[in-house]
Amino acid sequence: MTPEELEVDYLLKGESGTGEFKRCGNQPDHDVFETICSFANRSGGNLFLGVSDDGAILGIPKTTLLAIQRNITNVVSNKNAFSAPPSLEFDPIDYGEKAVLRIWVPPSSAVHQYKGTIYDRIGDSDVRLTTD
């Protein structure tokens, strides 16, 4: 994906049922994994790391991209974190010294849990399900 496609197709439209923006430091926070889980349980979606909730590009240092991708892959593959590991595809988007990391989560026929909790995507929110 090009920076122009990101801006036109996602940033200008804002967060949605299939698009989410997250800040990201050196490693992703737990809410990244909640969103991955909710996308896999619903219609899939694109998660953009290095973007604020209002769509402003904050970027993440390019030197941390590989470590972030490895961390996400390790957590998603960890049976103590995810009951069924969802599929993921990573797509770094170049913004000079920094990048935005696009994570595509396709929909899945399995029910995914992150740390024993099922998350569903309703509107632009990750909702914790507490009953069947």
WONORJO-V174383 format. One record per residue. N is the residue number from 1. PSI is psi in whole degrees, -180 to 180 (NA if undefined). NEAR is the number of other C-alpha atoms within 10 Angstrom. Layout:
n,psi,near
N,PSI,NEAR
N,PSI,NEAR
This chain:
n,psi,near
1,139,10
2,161,11
3,-37,13
4,-42,11
5,-41,10
6,-48,15
7,-49,15
8,-46,10
9,-23,12
10,-54,19
11,-43,22
12,-27,12
13,-23,11
14,-179,15
15,153,19
16,-170,16
17,-22,19
18,14,21
19,131,21
20,140,28
21,138,27
22,139,22
23,161,19
24,126,21
25,-134,14
26,-25,12
27,153,15
28,150,16
29,172,13
30,-30,9
31,-23,11
32,-42,19
33,-32,20
34,-42,22
35,-42,29
36,-45,31
37,-46,29
38,-39,30
39,-45,30
40,-33,28
41,-12,23
42,-111,19
43,11,15
44,178,21
45,175,22
46,125,25
47,126,24
48,113,29
49,135,25
50,20,23
51,134,22
52,166,17
53,-28,14
54,5,12
55,5,19
56,136,14
57,116,20
58,-35,17
59,162,23
60,145,23
61,135,17
62,-28,18
63,-16,12
64,-6,14
65,-51,19
66,-43,11
67,-39,13
68,-45,19
69,-43,18
70,-42,12
71,-47,14
72,-45,20
73,-43,17
74,-43,13
75,-46,15
76,-32,22
77,-8,16
78,118,14
79,-18,14
80,-14,12
81,-48,17
82,131,20
83,-36,19
84,116,16
85,123,22
86,158,22
87,148,15
88,150,15
89,135,12
90,141,16
91,97,15
92,138,19
93,122,19
94,126,15
95,60,16
96,-119,9
97,-20,10
98,176,19
99,163,24
100,134,28
101,115,25
102,129,20
103,115,20
104,126,21
105,109,24
106,156,18
107,156,17
108,152,15
109,-13,8
110,161,12
111,122,17
112,143,23
113,140,26
114,118,24
115,45,13
116,4,11
117,136,16
118,130,22
119,141,26
120,153,25
121,117,24
122,115,14
123,-127,12
124,27,15
125,148,15
126,116,20
127,129,15
128,122,14
129,132,11
130,-6,8
131,167,5
132,NA,4
